[in-house]
C-alpha cells in the first residue's frame, strides 16, 4: 500500500507542476510521466484520463490549502494574513484555479459538490464569527478577502512594473498594511 501511495504522490506532484505551468489543455501526460518517473499506463490506471488527473490535482491542492488556512473565525488580520502567506508559499494554487476558470466550463468543475459544501461551511463560519447578517453578505466578504489576499501573488509582474526594485520591500510592507485595513473594513471590525 505504501508504494501505491508514494506512486500516486509522485504523479500528483509532477501533474501539479505541469498543470500549473500549462493548464489542462496544454499539459502533456508524457511530460508528467517523465517528471514523476512513472509510465503513462500507470498514470491512466490511477486516474483514468488527463481530466481525471486534473480533478485529483485540484482536489489535493485545495484540500492542502484548506488545512493550511484553518478556520475563518479568527481576526480579520489573521484570516487575510493566512490567506496571503499561503498564496505566497503556494503560487501553484492560484495558477491552477486561473487555468480552471479559463479551461473548464463552470458546470463541470472538478469535485464541485464537495468544494461547494466546503465553501458553504466556511461562509457560515465567517458569518457567525463576524455577526454578518446573511449568507450572501458573508460569501461576498469571503470572495473579497480571498481576492485581496491572492491578488499580489496573481499579478507579480504588475508589482515589478509599479515599483522600482529599490522600493520593493517598502511596497510589500505598505501593501500588507493596506491589505489588513481592507480586511477589517470588509468584516466591519474597525
Helices and strands as residue ranges (DSSP letters): H 2-26, H 29-36, H 40-47, H 50-69, H 76-89, H 91-103, G 106-108, H 112-129, H 135-154, H 156-162, G 165-167, H 168-186
